Amino acid sequence: MPAIPAHFRAAVLMLGSTVLFALMVVAIRLASATLHTFEIAFFRNFFGLLAAAPLILRHGPGFLKTTQFPRYLFRCVIGICSMLAGFWAIGHLPLAQAVSLSYSTPLFVTLAAAAMLNERVRARRWTAVVLGFVGVLVIVRPGTAEFTADAMIAVLAAVMSALVAIQIKQLSQTEPADRIVIYTTLLWVPMSLLPALAVWEWPQGITWVWVVAAGVLGTGGHMLWTRALKLGEVSALTPISFMQLPVVALFGWLLFDETLDAWTLAGAGIIFGANAYIAHREAVLSRRAASEAPSAAAKPGE
């Protein structure tokens, strides 16, 4: 689709990824009623690998040849820790709260991009990051009876998810998106099996539907996410994940009789505003750099 601008394609891919991940969250919550979240993580990866099998068959074994295996291994270790923490939060917190805390990922992405990708972050964006963390505090409410370890596990998942996004961005500079997806699913299966064995019991009845759905939706979302990050800037695309909130809030209300409390809604709004400003500044700076590049290139020949 060469006629469509890359940033628009990246946004559409990220939106599709966000919807699939939101539905995956609902499937995880449904499965967690009868199954430990560590097992759900394993089955999500196992069935996700089956969903990715057509990629392996299409490209063939030779496609897996790479010089970046240590980086894949490091990225997958961080990713599986993020997944286990995130699945735990989904199973033990109201859906809207778990997803709202995941919105802090773009804040940590900005920090990590400055430290690991040498992206220049100016004072106004740092201010937005600080305000975003205020939103996190509004949701978790430290020092009150509502503050729980489960909420902090959700924040930990967001931190590690940001590191995963940076690793994918770095890998995508030299590695094709399909190879990233295949290696991730291949490595996540044995990595997630180890903690699952400690709490193992076989799924029963309709729980099989939920774990299969989690695997298929998760792999589909991952495929779209990886392609989006290859086309666009990390810090500009991740705020699109806020579209998860209306989807999971709707299902949380319909299926689990959950409602959005005022603190969660206020905190999510603050985080959303902070990330929207960060995304806006990224777009402005990207356009400015693109407009200045031709004039800078013309100077040596003048």
NORWO-V5219 format. One record per pair of residues at least 4 apart in sequence whose C-alpha atoms are under 7 Angstrom apart, sorted by the first residue. I is the first residue (numbers start at 1). J is the second residue. If there is no record, write none. Layout:
BEGIN
I/J
I/J
END
This chain:
BEGIN
4/8
4/9
5/9
6/10
6/231
7/11
7/231
7/232
8/12
9/13
10/14
10/228
10/231
10/232
11/15
11/228
11/237
12/16
13/17
13/224
13/225
13/228
14/18
14/224
14/225
14/228
14/237
14/240
15/19
15/240
16/20
16/224
17/21
17/221
17/222
17/224
17/225
18/22
18/221
18/241
18/243
18/244
19/23
19/244
20/24
20/217
20/218
20/220
20/221
21/25
21/217
21/218
21/221
22/26
22/244
22/247
22/248
23/27
24/28
24/213
24/214
24/217
24/218
25/29
25/90
26/30
26/248
27/31
27/210
27/211
27/213
27/214
28/32
28/40
28/210
28/211
28/214
29/33
29/90
29/91
30/210
31/35
31/207
31/210
31/211
32/36
32/37
32/91
35/39
35/40
35/203
36/40
36/199
37/41
37/87
37/88
37/91
38/42
38/84
38/195
38/196
39/43
39/196
39/200
40/44
40/211
41/45
41/84
41/192
42/46
42/189
42/192
42/193
42/196
43/47
43/211
43/215
44/48
44/211
44/212
44/214
44/215
45/49
45/185
45/188
45/189
45/215
46/50
46/189
46/215
47/51
47/212
47/215
47/216
48/52
48/185
48/215
48/216
48/218
48/219
49/53
49/185
49/186
51/216
51/219
52/56
52/182
52/219
53/57
54/58
55/59
55/178
56/60
56/61
59/63
64/179
68/72
69/73
70/74
71/75
72/76
73/77
74/78
75/79
75/164
75/167
76/80
76/184
76/187
76/188
77/81
78/82
78/160
78/164
79/83
79/160
79/161
79/164
80/84
80/188
80/192
81/85
82/86
82/157
82/160
82/161
83/87
83/157
84/88
85/89
85/153
85/154
85/157
86/90
86/154
86/157
87/91
88/92
89/93
89/98
89/150
89/151
89/153
89/154
90/95
90/98
92/150
93/97
93/98
93/150
94/98
94/258
95/99
95/248
95/249
95/252
96/100
96/245
96/248
96/249
96/260
97/101
97/264
98/102
98/154
99/103
99/245
100/245
100/268
101/136
101/154
101/155
102/154
102/155
102/158
103/242
103/271
104/108
104/158
104/271
105/109
105/158
105/159
105/161
105/162
106/110
106/162
106/235
106/238
106/239
106/275
107/111
107/129
107/132
107/275
108/112
108/159
108/162
109/113
109/162
109/163
109/235
110/114
110/235
111/115
112/116
112/163
113/117
113/118
113/119
113/166
114/118
114/119
114/120
114/121
121/125
121/126
122/126
123/127
124/128
125/129
125/278
126/130
127/131
128/132
128/274
128/277
128/278
129/133
129/274
130/134
131/135
131/274
132/136
132/270
132/271
132/274
133/137
134/138
135/139
135/267
135/268
135/270
135/271
136/140
136/267
137/141
137/142
138/263
138/267
139/263
139/264
139/267
140/147
140/151
141/146
141/147
142/147
143/147
148/152
149/153
150/154
151/155
152/156
153/157
154/158
155/159
156/160
157/161
158/162
159/163
160/164
161/165
162/166
163/167
164/168
165/169
166/170
167/171
168/172
169/173
169/229
169/230
171/175
172/176
172/177
172/230
175/179
175/180
176/180
177/181
177/226
177/227
178/182
179/183
180/184
181/185
181/223
182/186
183/187
184/188
185/189
187/191
188/192
189/193
190/194
192/196
193/197
196/200
203/207
203/208
204/208
206/210
207/211
208/212
209/213
210/214
211/215
212/216
213/217
214/218
215/219
216/220
217/221
218/222
219/223
220/224
221/225
222/226
223/227
224/228
225/229
226/230
227/231
228/232
229/233
229/234
232/237
233/237
234/238
235/279
236/279
236/282
236/283
239/275
239/276
244/248
245/249
246/250
247/251
248/252
249/253
250/254
251/255
252/256
252/257
252/258
253/257
253/258
253/259
260/264
260/265
261/265
262/266
263/267
264/268
265/269
266/270
267/271
268/272
269/273
270/274
271/275
272/276
273/277
274/278
275/279
276/280
277/281
278/282
279/283
280/284
281/285
282/286
283/287
284/288
285/289
286/290
287/291
288/292
289/293
292/296
293/297
294/298
295/299
298/302
END
